[in-house]
Amino acid sequence: MTHTIDKKNNQAKRPKRILIIDDDKNQQRLLRQMLKNLDYDVVGVLGSGAAAVEQWANFNPDLILMDIIMETPDAGIEAGKKIGSQTTLPIIYLTASEDTAALNRALTTNPQGYLVKPVTPPALKAAIEVSFVRYKYEKQMMDYREALERSEQLFRGIFTNLQIGYFRVRPSMTIVLMNPFLAQLLDVPPGEELIGRNLRDIVASDLHPHAFLPLTGSDAHEMTWKLSSGVLLPVKIYSWPVINSKNGEIVYLEGTVEDMTRSNIIRDQLIHAQKMKVISMLSGRVAHEINNSLTSVLGHAELIISKVEPESKINKYANSVVKNSRRASNIITQLLSFSREWPENEYSFDLVKQVLNMLDLIRHLIGSSIELIMEMPDYPLEVLGNPRAFEQALLNIAMNARDAMPEGGVFTIKLEKAYQDGTDALPKTVPAGIYAQLILIDSGVGMTQNVKKHLFDPFFTTKEQDISTGLGLSVVQRIVHKMNGHIFVESEPGQGAQFQLLFPVL
């Protein structure tokens, strides 16, 4: 047997391996010699269809020559069908019969060739080589299809599960493609057909193709979409045109849409935190200076009182100085409390026990005209923070509730474990995790939206100036944030107020 030489790799090419399956000994010898003369390697000979099914894989052939009529008239066809279910190797049928029905039965197994005996060497070689070419082509096509399916599955998975909006529209704003996340963002009901609809029917804003193109020198731009439901949706758009290479016209506009609602909230919180830090620093410095002066004024006023007659005008004036100095001192104390750097995550303590220990103090603080309701768990809730600072925050909210119910009412304190995993209705700005949720509810006068907006601003108050400094809730917010917690308020005029405090559980 001669082997051809691959000049590029300077190695002998392996001859194709052929497995013969035929029950006629003479045909076996004839085929073996013919294949040897044609430079093929006969790796084995089997004499029945049953043997072929059981043993073909042991020979590791590149092609199978299969006689149709062996132990039964269709033994070869049945064997070819079973082998074909296990491999894509090319099979060429051999038969001495020109029966059309047999040919049709053989074709159902998708063979690579069909030869009628007697077989000549040229016909055999042509059939084998054509089979290899066809097999190679079909294998390539199969590989291409599998690669295409994998690519399509990958794209579909990304397209379906991408947590950012994706769109493709025509210049007329007709939707060509839109992923489920963007459809959900636009409040489109699940399952509603979007392809072919106009984006202007969903987004009531004045949309123009240029609104989707990046501004000069910018990769993205922000805008506000007004949905058909009336909701205003702040978005950031990364977009690009798909250009027709022949005429330079825009065929599609495609890109991504990011919901900026949460980002804007976080940005506003950061700006607010920076503003609070500056105010805190200034408050602390000013408070220390004023407190030093007040100490001197108060001391001298009390000294005057001790030296003059109780009924004298000087005594009256000095007492007025003492009274107002002490009020100013109380304001300074709150300013210092507001500016104080509480130790961060200094202690691990049980929030349940801490609240229960304050029960008598809270009852005394809110007075007998207000009913106190407690809903506490029978398990501990360990958190990190400063217990003394937490007590101050709770007392400040209790005092705020008391002032909101001058005619009496109900003050409810509810503590429980909450999960940010989709099972509890926690605000979406709260990160995933387990929290100790402290809810404080009063049945007081409630708040307007404007009051809620400025509730945690330093020095903001709706009470008379000689009653409140406007620092109590600012201190609360500062303490909650120091404990890595979150605070939210719900209130409507005449409907009372609810404070929701969330602290990460250890």
C-alpha positions, 0 to 999 in steps of 0.5 A: 500500500502506498501512502501519499506525502503531505509536503507541508507537514512532511508527514504521511497521510493516514489512509482512510479506514474502511469496514466491510460488512458482507456475509459472502466470503468471495465478496469479502475477498474481492472488496478487500483486494479492491480497496487495498489496490485503491490505497484504502485501509481495510480495518475489519470484515464482519459477516452479519448485520447483528455483528455489525451493530455490536462490533463496528465501533471497535474498528474505529472506521472512517466509512462502512461498506454494508451489504443489504441482503445478509441473514435477512433481506433487510439485515443491512438496512436494519443494521445501518439504521441502528448504527446511524443512530449512534454515529454520523459516519458515512455508510455505503450500501451494496446489493446485487438486487436492483429492487426499487423498493429495497432502494427506497427502504435504504434511503430512509436511513440517509446513506452516503452511497448505494452501489449495485454489484458487481462493483468496479474499482472506479465506481467504488472509488468514486462512491467512497470519495464522494461520500467523504466530501459529502460527509465533510460538508454535512459535518461542517454544516452540522457544526455551523448549525450547532454554533449558530444555535449556541450563539442564538441561545447565548444572545437570547439569554442575554437579551431576555435577562439583561438588567438594562433596557435595549431597543432597536427602532426605525427612524419613524420610531417603529419598534423593531426589537425591545428586550423584556426589561425595557418593556417592564420599565415602560409599564408594558403588560407582559405578553403584549406585542411590541414589534411594529408598534410606535414608541411614541404610543408608549412614551408620551414625550416628544420623541425625535430620532435626534433625541436618541443620538449622543450629544457632541463629545458625549457617549450618553445623555439623560432625558425624562420620558413621560410614559403614557400612564403619566409617570415621569421616568428619568433615563440615561440613553446610550445609542448609536445609528445603524447606517446603510453603507450604500446611501449613508441613511440611518436604517435603525437607531439602537441602544440601551436605556438605564433607569436613573431613578435609583441613581438620582436618589443616591446622588441626592442623598450624597449631596445631602450627606455632604451638606449635612457634614458641612453644617455639622462641622460649623454647628459644632464649632459655633456651639462650642464658642457660644457655650463658653460665653454662655457659661460665663454669662450664666455664672455672673448672672447667678452671682448677681442674684446671690448678692442683691435683694430678691425684690429688686429690679436687678434680681428680676433682670438677672433671673431673666438673663439666667432663664434665657441663658439656660434656654440658649444652653439647651439649644447649644446642647442639641447643636453639640449632639447634632455635630457629635461624631458618634462611635461607628459600629462600636458595640454589638447590642440586642435592639429588642432588649434596648427598646424594652429597657426604655419602656418606662422612660418613653411612657413618662416622656409622652405622658398619660394622654397618649396610649403606648402600644408595643409589639416586640418579637420573642427573639433577639435582634443583634445590631452594630452601633452605639446604644446611647446614640440609638436611645437618643434617636428613639427618644427624639422620635417619641418627643416628635410624636408627643408634640404631634398629639397635643390632645392625646392619641396612640403611639405604636412601637413595632420591632421585627425582622425583615428581609430585602429579598422580594418577600417584604415591602421594603423600599427598593433603595435598601440593599438586599439583606436581613434587617431589624425593622423598627416602626414608630407610628403616631395618630397625630396631625400628620405632615404635608409633602413639603414638610416631609421633604424638609423633615431631616433638614437642620433647624427646620421646624413647624413648631414655635421657635421657643419649643423646638430648635429643628434639630431633633430629627436631623440628629435621628437621621445622623444616628441611623446612618452611623449605624449603617441603617435607613430611615423612611417616613410616611405621612399625610395631613390628618393621618398621623406619621410612620417612621420606618428604621432599618438596621442590618442584623448581625 
